[in-house]
Amino acid sequence: MSDNQPDPKPYEWLSSAQGAEAWAQMVRSCGSLPNGCDASAKLVLKQQFDFATALAKRKVSDSFRWFWTRLLLEQASDEWTAKETAADFPHRTMVIDGCCGAGVDAVALGGGLACQTNAISDAVQRELIPIDRSIVSCFLTRMNGSSHRLTWDPMELPFEEFTLPKNAWLHIDPDRRAEGGRSVALAGIHPKWDAIADKIANASGASIKMAPGFQPESNMEWGVCGAPNARRWISREGSVRQQRLYWRIPRWGSGVRIVSASQTGEIWNHEAFPESEAETKGYECIDSDRSSLNLGGFIADQDPALRASGCSIALARRLNIRILGNQFGYFHADSVRAHPMLRWFQVLDVMPMDRKKLKAMSRTMCAKRWELKSRNIDADLEKVRGGLLVDPNSQIILWLLLTRVGDRQIAIVAREVDKVGVEANGN
């Protein structure tokens, strides 16, 4: 990532001993600005405090140990995903972190997030060289490394001008907003792909962060590095965070699509699909009508990383279950197939998407609360929810799963169950 070059002076001051003490005073006083600071210093201190108490909490666990600009905070990996992807690189190696931004990935690669304490993992011991063309990014990466007991001197240098050391590994998060809007294509990133491809070709291995929606064309020209050996989609808490392109990364091998998902904490689950298995031709497990959807049966919402990777059908084949409508729809089966990337519900009713009928149904179901999901239809969920009746004396939580099967829009009334088919909430 690269920032749009804000004034570096306040960040240079913040990275100084005087700035560090002013920040410590502000944290101890719960946000009171310290005396003796000029206007620009106070502005950056207030901005950092605002980040730490709000937006940064979604990215890091200890938000007062991190420093950002707004753009770099928006673009940064969250620390849990950064820690997971850092495990792609072998220990005791040199890793170049190109376009380091605010340094979350660099801190993870360096072992600064390897445990919950301030200690650095002895097992990691990677030599990190963070690089960014923005001097502000370099200030931030230096500060964020220091607050995690990592000492380095990021290089303020265009990635294209950096000479890759022998036997080095490459991590890079290119700027996907270089042309203004957010891009999912190689042509819209910075540094330009030819420069990245040249470094990949000379690295021991490489991991490139891309948008989840990036899909290479069959005739894509990858340049001197060739096509990636593997691709990986990563989701956390039900949201696809990123896609990774891999060259020569031993952890995953070659010719595979990897789906990685974490719902809570730091427990990650992975499915690796050979490219031949991930092919979606031959839709034998897809139902084009609702005739096989039985009351009392079970339906599952799939992790969004499965949909993004195009591996939904491959997983359905593995589990011997079916999908409604198309590969982006709900899974369904006569019994629960426990899998960490599937969230299961028991079917109570199936009906047309008709607001009057839905309201009449909700009157008889006596739910305390309705939760809604939609797949393959464009529905205003809040508007639909507003038409459902609730019973404040009930303890039952029910779900309305909206989807399209063939040319019909249907609503599936369901209750959530846990991984062994026991009701998960309500009575």
C-alpha positions as CSV (number, residue, x, y, z in Angstrom):
1,M,0.0,0.0,0.0
2,S,1.1,3.6,-0.6
3,D,-0.4,6.7,0.9
4,N,-1.2,9.9,-1.0
5,Q,1.7,11.7,0.7
6,P,0.2,13.8,3.5
7,D,2.4,16.3,5.3
8,P,5.2,14.1,6.8
9,K,6.3,16.6,9.5
10,P,3.6,15.7,12.1
11,Y,4.4,12.0,11.7
12,E,8.1,12.6,11.9
13,W,7.4,14.4,15.2
14,L,5.2,11.6,16.4
15,S,7.9,9.1,15.8
16,S,10.4,11.1,17.8
17,A,11.0,10.7,21.6
18,Q,9.0,13.9,22.2
19,G,6.1,12.6,20.2
20,A,6.2,9.2,21.9
21,E,6.0,10.9,25.3
22,A,3.1,13.2,24.2
23,W,1.2,10.1,23.0
24,A,1.8,8.3,26.2
25,Q,0.5,11.3,28.2
26,M,-2.6,11.4,26.0
27,V,-3.3,7.7,26.5
28,R,-2.8,8.0,30.3
29,S,-5.2,11.0,30.4
30,C,-7.8,9.2,28.3
31,G,-7.6,11.6,25.4
32,S,-6.7,15.0,26.9
33,L,-4.3,16.8,24.6
34,P,-0.9,17.5,26.2
35,N,0.3,21.1,26.6
36,G,3.2,22.4,24.6
37,C,2.4,20.9,21.3
38,D,1.8,22.9,18.1
39,A,-1.4,22.7,16.1
40,S,-0.2,20.1,13.6
41,A,1.1,17.9,16.5
42,K,-2.2,18.2,18.3
43,L,-4.1,17.3,15.1
44,V,-2.2,14.1,14.5
45,L,-2.4,13.1,18.2
46,K,-6.2,13.6,18.2
47,Q,-6.5,11.7,14.9
48,Q,-4.5,8.7,16.4
49,F,-6.6,8.7,19.5
50,D,-9.8,8.7,17.4
51,F,-8.4,5.8,15.4
52,A,-7.5,3.8,18.6
53,T,-10.9,4.3,20.2
54,A,-13.0,3.4,17.1
55,L,-11.9,2.3,13.6
56,A,-8.6,0.6,14.5
57,K,-10.4,-1.8,16.9
58,R,-11.7,-3.7,13.9
59,K,-8.1,-4.2,12.6
60,V,-6.0,-4.9,15.7
61,S,-6.5,-6.2,19.2
62,D,-4.5,-3.5,21.1
63,S,-5.3,-0.4,19.1
64,F,-3.3,2.0,21.2
65,R,-0.1,0.3,20.0
66,W,-0.7,1.3,16.4
67,F,-0.4,4.4,14.3
68,W,-2.1,5.2,11.0
69,T,-3.3,7.6,8.4
70,R,-7.0,7.1,7.5
71,L,-6.2,5.7,4.1
72,L,-3.6,3.3,5.4
73,L,-5.9,2.1,8.1
74,E,-8.6,1.4,5.5
75,Q,-6.2,-0.5,3.3
76,A,-4.4,-2.5,6.1
77,S,-4.8,-6.2,6.7
78,D,-6.4,-7.0,10.1
79,E,-3.8,-8.4,12.4
80,W,-5.4,-11.9,12.6
81,T,-5.3,-12.3,8.9
82,A,-1.8,-10.8,8.7
83,K,-0.6,-13.3,11.3
84,E,-2.2,-16.2,9.4
85,T,-0.7,-15.2,6.0
86,A,2.7,-14.6,7.6
87,A,2.8,-18.3,8.3
88,D,3.1,-18.8,4.5
89,F,6.7,-17.9,4.7
90,P,9.4,-20.2,6.1
91,H,11.1,-19.2,9.4
92,R,14.6,-17.9,9.5
93,T,14.5,-16.3,6.1
94,M,14.7,-12.8,4.6
95,V,11.4,-11.4,3.5
96,I,10.9,-8.2,1.6
97,D,7.6,-6.4,2.4
98,G,7.0,-4.2,-0.6
99,C,4.4,-1.4,-0.3
100,C,4.5,-1.9,3.5
101,G,1.9,0.8,4.3
102,A,1.4,1.1,8.0
103,G,3.3,-2.1,8.7
104,V,0.7,-4.6,9.9
105,D,1.9,-7.4,7.6
106,A,5.5,-6.5,8.4
107,V,4.9,-6.8,12.1
108,A,3.3,-10.2,11.6
109,L,6.0,-11.4,9.3
110,G,8.6,-10.3,11.9
111,G,7.0,-12.3,14.6
112,G,5.6,-9.3,16.5
113,L,2.1,-10.9,16.5
114,A,3.2,-14.4,17.2
115,C,1.9,-14.5,20.7
116,Q,-0.3,-12.5,23.1
117,T,2.6,-11.1,25.1
118,N,5.1,-8.5,24.0
119,A,7.7,-11.1,23.4
120,I,8.8,-11.9,19.9
121,S,8.7,-15.6,18.8
122,D,12.2,-17.0,18.7
123,A,11.0,-19.6,16.1
124,V,10.2,-16.9,13.5
125,Q,13.4,-14.9,13.3
126,R,12.8,-13.6,9.8
127,E,14.8,-10.7,8.6
128,L,12.4,-8.1,7.4
129,I,13.0,-5.3,5.0
130,P,9.9,-3.0,4.7
131,I,9.8,-0.8,1.6
132,D,7.4,2.0,0.6
133,R,7.6,5.1,-1.6
134,S,5.8,7.1,1.1
135,I,7.9,8.6,3.8
136,V,4.8,8.7,6.0
137,S,4.4,5.0,5.6
138,C,8.0,4.5,6.6
139,F,7.5,6.6,9.8
140,L,4.4,4.6,10.7
141,T,6.0,1.2,10.0
142,R,8.9,2.1,12.1
143,M,6.7,3.2,15.0
144,N,4.4,0.1,14.7
145,G,7.4,-2.1,14.6
146,S,9.0,-0.5,17.6
147,S,5.8,-0.8,19.7
148,H,5.9,-4.6,19.0
149,R,9.6,-4.8,19.9
150,L,10.8,-5.0,16.3
151,T,13.7,-2.8,15.2
152,W,14.0,-1.9,11.6
153,D,14.6,1.0,9.3
154,P,12.0,0.9,6.5
155,M,13.3,2.0,3.1
156,E,11.7,5.0,1.5
157,L,12.0,3.8,-2.1
158,P,9.9,3.0,-5.1
159,F,9.5,-0.7,-5.3
160,E,10.7,-0.7,-8.9
161,E,14.1,0.7,-7.8
162,F,14.7,-1.9,-5.1
163,T,17.2,-4.6,-5.9
164,L,16.0,-7.9,-4.5
165,P,18.7,-9.7,-2.4
166,K,19.7,-13.2,-3.3
167,N,17.5,-15.9,-1.6
168,A,15.0,-13.3,-0.4
169,W,11.2,-14.0,-0.3
170,L,8.7,-11.4,-1.4
171,H,5.5,-10.1,0.2
172,I,3.7,-7.3,-1.5
173,D,0.4,-5.5,-1.1
174,P,0.2,-3.3,-4.3
175,D,-1.9,-0.2,-4.3
176,R,-5.2,-1.0,-5.9
177,R,-6.4,2.6,-5.8
178,A,-3.6,4.0,-7.9
179,E,-6.0,5.0,-10.7
180,G,-8.4,6.7,-8.3
181,G,-11.1,4.0,-7.9
182,R,-10.5,0.6,-6.4
183,S,-9.3,-1.9,-9.0
184,V,-9.5,-5.7,-9.2
185,A,-7.4,-6.0,-12.3
186,L,-3.6,-6.2,-12.6
187,A,-3.6,-3.3,-15.0
188,G,-4.9,-1.0,-12.3
189,I,-2.4,-1.6,-9.6
190,H,0.8,0.1,-8.6
191,P,3.7,-0.8,-8.9
192,K,3.0,-1.8,-12.4
193,W,2.8,-5.6,-12.9
194,D,5.9,-5.9,-15.1
195,A,8.0,-4.6,-12.1
196,I,6.3,-6.9,-9.7
197,A,6.7,-9.9,-12.1
198,D,10.4,-9.3,-12.4
199,K,10.8,-9.4,-8.6
200,I,8.7,-12.5,-8.3
201,A,10.8,-14.3,-10.9
202,N,13.9,-13.6,-8.9
203,A,12.5,-14.4,-5.4
204,S,12.7,-17.7,-3.5
205,G,8.9,-17.4,-3.3
206,A,6.2,-14.7,-3.3
207,S,2.9,-13.9,-1.9
208,I,0.9,-11.1,-3.5
209,K,-2.3,-9.6,-1.9
210,M,-5.1,-9.0,-4.4
211,A,-8.8,-8.1,-4.2
212,P,-11.1,-11.0,-3.4
213,G,-12.9,-10.5,-6.7
214,F,-9.8,-10.7,-8.9
215,Q,-10.2,-13.4,-11.6
216,P,-7.4,-13.9,-14.2
217,E,-8.5,-14.4,-17.8
218,S,-7.5,-17.7,-19.3
219,N,-5.1,-16.0,-21.8
220,M,-3.6,-13.6,-19.2
221,E,-0.1,-12.5,-19.8
222,W,1.7,-12.9,-16.4
223,G,5.1,-11.8,-17.7
224,V,8.5,-13.3,-16.7
225,C,7.2,-14.8,-13.4
226,G,4.5,-17.0,-15.1
227,A,1.1,-17.8,-13.6
228,P,0.9,-18.2,-9.9
229,N,1.3,-21.8,-8.5
230,A,-1.7,-21.4,-6.2
231,R,-4.4,-18.9,-5.1
232,R,-6.0,-18.5,-1.7
233,W,-9.1,-16.7,-0.5
234,I,-9.3,-15.7,3.1
235,S,-12.4,-14.8,5.1
236,R,-12.8,-13.7,8.7
237,E,-16.1,-13.3,10.6
238,G,-18.1,-13.9,7.5
239,S,-16.3,-11.3,5.3
240,V,-13.8,-12.1,2.5
241,R,-10.7,-10.1,3.4
242,Q,-8.3,-10.8,0.6
243,Q,-7.1,-13.1,-2.1
244,R,-3.5,-14.2,-2.3
245,L,-1.5,-15.2,-5.4
246,Y,1.4,-17.6,-4.6
247,W,4.6,-18.4,-6.4
248,R,6.7,-21.3,-4.9
249,I,5.2,-21.1,-1.4
250,P,5.9,-24.6,0.1
251,R,3.0,-24.5,2.6
252,W,0.3,-25.0,-0.1
253,G,2.0,-26.7,-3.0
254,S,1.0,-26.1,-6.6
255,G,-2.1,-26.2,-8.7
256,V,-4.6,-25.6,-5.9
257,R,-7.2,-23.1,-4.7
258,I,-7.2,-22.7,-1.0
259,V,-10.1,-21.4,1.1
260,S,-9.3,-20.2,4.6
261,A,-11.9,-19.1,7.1
262,S,-12.0,-18.0,10.7
263,Q,-15.2,-17.2,12.6
264,T,-13.9,-16.3,16.0
265,G,-10.5,-15.8,17.7
266,E,-7.5,-17.2,15.9
267,I,-8.8,-20.7,14.9
268,W,-8.4,-21.0,11.1
269,N,-9.9,-23.7,8.9
270,H,-8.6,-24.5,5.5
271,E,-9.8,-26.4,2.4
272,A,-7.4,-27.0,-0.5
273,F,-9.0,-27.9,-3.9
274,P,-6.9,-29.0,-6.9
275,E,-7.7,-26.9,-9.9
276,S,-9.2,-29.9,-11.6
277,E,-11.6,-30.4,-8.7
278,A,-12.5,-26.7,-8.4
279,E,-13.8,-26.7,-12.0
280,T,-17.5,-25.9,-11.9
281,K,-18.5,-27.6,-15.1
282,G,-20.9,-30.6,-14.7
283,Y,-23.5,-29.1,-12.3
284,E,-24.7,-32.5,-11.1
285,C,-25.1,-31.4,-7.5
286,I,-27.2,-28.3,-8.2
287,D,-31.0,-28.4,-8.0
288,S,-32.9,-26.2,-10.4
289,D,-36.2,-26.5,-8.5
290,R,-37.3,-26.8,-4.9
291,S,-38.7,-30.3,-5.1
292,S,-35.8,-31.9,-3.1
293,L,-36.1,-29.3,-0.3
294,N,-37.9,-31.2,2.4
295,L,-39.6,-29.8,5.6
296,G,-37.5,-31.0,8.5
297,G,-34.4,-31.2,6.3
298,F,-31.4,-29.0,6.7
299,I,-30.1,-26.0,4.7
300,A,-26.6,-24.3,5.0
301,D,-25.2,-20.9,4.2
302,Q,-21.7,-21.2,2.8
303,D,-18.7,-19.1,3.8
304,P,-18.3,-16.2,1.3
305,A,-14.7,-17.3,0.6
306,L,-16.1,-20.5,-1.0
307,R,-18.3,-18.4,-3.3
308,A,-15.4,-16.0,-4.1
309,S,-13.1,-18.9,-4.9
310,G,-15.5,-20.8,-7.2
311,C,-15.1,-23.9,-4.9
312,S,-18.7,-24.3,-3.7
313,I,-19.5,-27.2,-6.1
314,A,-16.2,-28.9,-5.2
315,L,-17.1,-28.8,-1.5
316,A,-20.7,-30.0,-2.2
317,R,-19.2,-33.0,-4.1
318,R,-16.8,-33.8,-1.2
319,L,-19.6,-33.7,1.3
320,N,-22.1,-35.4,-1.0
321,I,-24.7,-32.7,-0.6
322,R,-26.7,-30.5,-3.0
323,I,-26.9,-26.7,-3.8
324,L,-30.1,-24.8,-4.5
325,G,-30.3,-22.7,-7.7
326,N,-26.6,-22.3,-8.6
327,Q,-23.2,-22.5,-7.0
328,F,-23.8,-19.3,-5.1
329,G,-26.9,-20.6,-3.4
330,Y,-27.6,-22.5,-0.1
331,F,-26.4,-26.0,0.5
332,H,-29.1,-28.6,1.6
333,A,-29.2,-32.1,2.9
334,D,-31.4,-34.5,4.9
335,S,-28.9,-34.4,7.8
336,V,-26.2,-31.9,9.0
337,R,-22.8,-32.4,7.4
338,A,-20.6,-30.7,10.0
339,H,-18.1,-28.4,8.4
340,P,-16.5,-25.1,9.7
341,M,-17.4,-23.3,6.4
342,L,-21.1,-24.2,6.6
343,R,-23.7,-22.7,8.9
344,W,-26.7,-25.0,9.2
345,F,-30.5,-24.4,9.7
346,Q,-33.4,-26.8,9.9
347,V,-36.2,-26.1,7.4
348,L,-39.6,-25.3,9.0
349,D,-41.5,-24.0,6.0
350,V,-40.9,-23.1,2.4
351,M,-43.1,-20.5,0.7
352,P,-43.2,-17.9,-2.1
353,M,-41.6,-14.5,-1.6
354,D,-45.0,-12.8,-0.9
355,R,-45.0,-10.1,1.8
356,K,-48.6,-10.8,2.8
357,K,-48.0,-14.5,3.1
358,L,-44.8,-13.9,5.1
359,K,-46.7,-11.6,7.5
360,A,-49.4,-14.2,8.0
361,M,-46.8,-16.9,8.6
362,S,-44.9,-14.8,11.2
363,R,-48.2,-14.4,13.1
364,T,-48.3,-18.1,13.7
365,M,-44.6,-18.7,14.3
366,C,-44.4,-16.5,17.4
367,A,-40.7,-15.6,17.1
368,K,-38.9,-13.2,19.5
369,R,-36.7,-12.0,16.6
370,W,-36.3,-12.7,12.9
371,E,-32.9,-12.9,11.3
372,L,-32.6,-12.7,7.5
373,K,-30.2,-13.8,4.8
374,S,-30.6,-13.6,1.0
375,R,-28.8,-15.4,-1.8
376,N,-29.2,-14.9,-5.5
377,I,-31.9,-12.2,-5.2
378,D,-31.7,-8.5,-4.6
379,A,-34.0,-8.0,-1.5
380,D,-34.4,-5.2,0.9
381,L,-33.9,-7.2,4.0
382,E,-34.9,-4.5,6.4
383,K,-38.1,-3.9,4.5
384,V,-38.9,-7.6,4.6
385,R,-38.1,-7.7,8.3
386,G,-40.3,-4.8,9.0
387,G,-43.3,-6.7,7.7
388,L,-42.8,-9.7,10.0
389,L,-44.6,-9.9,13.4
390,V,-42.7,-10.7,16.6
391,D,-43.8,-11.9,20.0
392,P,-42.0,-10.1,22.9
393,N,-42.8,-13.0,25.3
394,S,-41.2,-15.6,23.1
395,Q,-37.7,-16.9,23.4
396,I,-37.5,-18.3,19.9
397,I,-35.2,-16.8,17.3
398,L,-36.1,-17.8,13.7
399,W,-34.5,-17.2,10.3
400,L,-35.9,-16.2,6.9
401,L,-33.5,-17.4,4.2
402,L,-34.4,-15.8,0.8
403,T,-33.3,-17.2,-2.5
404,R,-34.1,-17.9,-6.1
405,V,-34.6,-21.4,-7.5
406,G,-35.2,-21.5,-11.2
407,D,-37.5,-18.6,-12.0
408,R,-39.1,-18.5,-8.5
409,Q,-38.1,-16.4,-5.5
410,I,-38.8,-18.4,-2.3
411,A,-38.5,-17.8,1.5
412,I,-37.3,-20.6,3.7
413,V,-38.4,-20.4,7.3
414,A,-35.7,-22.0,9.5
415,R,-34.1,-22.3,12.9
416,E,-30.3,-22.4,13.3
417,V,-28.8,-25.6,14.6
418,D,-25.3,-26.4,15.8
419,K,-22.9,-28.7,14.0
420,V,-24.6,-31.9,15.2
421,G,-28.1,-30.8,14.4
422,V,-29.2,-29.5,17.8
423,E,-31.1,-26.3,18.0
424,A,-28.6,-23.5,18.6
425,N,-30.8,-20.7,19.9
426,G,-34.3,-20.4,21.1
427,N,-36.5,-23.3,22.2
